């Protein structure tokens, strides 16, 4: 969940610690997209583009850090 305080202070992002880490990572990306585009964009095309950009960059970094080893998995 992301909260945009009425006083104009920084948004607050909350993630459930009980969720598996892979779910937390995607949820965090989801909430960061809300922070990036502001509360005036819910799950519209602007939000979707921000989420897709975050998702793609996350996957690019993961691929770089943890290259697949062709069939060893």
C-alpha positions as CSV (number, residue, x, y, z in Angstrom):
1,X,0.0,0.0,0.0
2,X,1.2,3.5,-0.7
3,X,-0.1,6.5,1.3
4,X,0.3,10.1,0.0
5,X,0.1,12.2,3.2
6,X,-2.2,15.3,3.1
7,X,0.6,17.5,4.4
8,X,2.7,17.0,1.2
9,X,5.4,15.0,2.9
10,X,7.0,12.0,1.2
11,X,4.8,9.1,0.2
12,X,4.9,6.1,2.5
13,X,5.1,2.5,1.1
14,X,4.1,-0.5,3.1
15,X,4.8,-4.1,2.2
16,X,3.6,-7.2,4.2
17,X,6.5,-8.9,5.8
18,X,4.6,-12.2,5.8
19,X,4.5,-12.5,2.0
20,X,7.2,-14.5,0.2
21,X,10.1,-12.4,-1.0
22,X,9.2,-12.8,-4.7
23,X,5.8,-11.4,-3.9
24,X,7.3,-8.5,-1.9
25,X,9.6,-7.6,-4.8
26,X,6.7,-7.3,-7.3
27,X,4.5,-5.5,-4.7
28,X,7.3,-3.0,-4.1
29,X,7.7,-2.4,-7.8
30,X,3.9,-1.9,-8.0
31,X,3.9,0.6,-5.2
32,X,7.0,2.4,-6.5
33,X,5.2,2.9,-9.8
34,X,2.4,4.7,-7.8
35,X,5.1,6.9,-6.1
36,X,6.7,7.7,-9.5
37,X,3.5,8.8,-11.2
38,X,1.7,10.4,-8.2
39,X,-1.7,9.7,-6.7
40,X,-3.6,11.3,-9.6
41,X,-2.8,8.2,-11.6
42,X,-4.4,5.0,-10.2
43,X,-3.9,2.0,-12.5
44,X,-4.1,3.9,-15.7
45,X,-1.9,3.9,-18.8
46,X,0.6,6.3,-17.2
47,X,0.9,4.0,-14.1
48,X,1.1,0.9,-16.3
49,X,4.0,2.4,-18.3
50,X,5.9,3.3,-15.1
51,X,5.3,-0.2,-13.7
52,X,6.5,-1.8,-16.9
53,X,9.6,0.3,-17.0
54,X,10.4,-0.7,-13.4
55,X,9.7,-4.4,-14.1
56,X,11.9,-4.4,-17.2
57,X,14.8,-2.7,-15.4
58,X,14.5,-5.1,-12.5
59,X,14.7,-8.0,-14.8
60,X,17.6,-6.5,-16.8
61,X,19.6,-6.1,-13.5
62,X,18.7,-9.7,-12.4
63,X,19.7,-11.1,-15.8
64,X,23.0,-9.2,-15.5
65,X,23.7,-10.3,-11.9
66,X,22.5,-13.8,-12.3
67,X,23.0,-15.0,-15.8
68,X,21.2,-18.2,-16.7
69,X,23.4,-21.3,-17.1
70,X,21.6,-23.0,-19.9
71,X,19.8,-26.1,-18.7
72,X,21.6,-26.4,-15.3
73,X,18.5,-25.2,-13.4
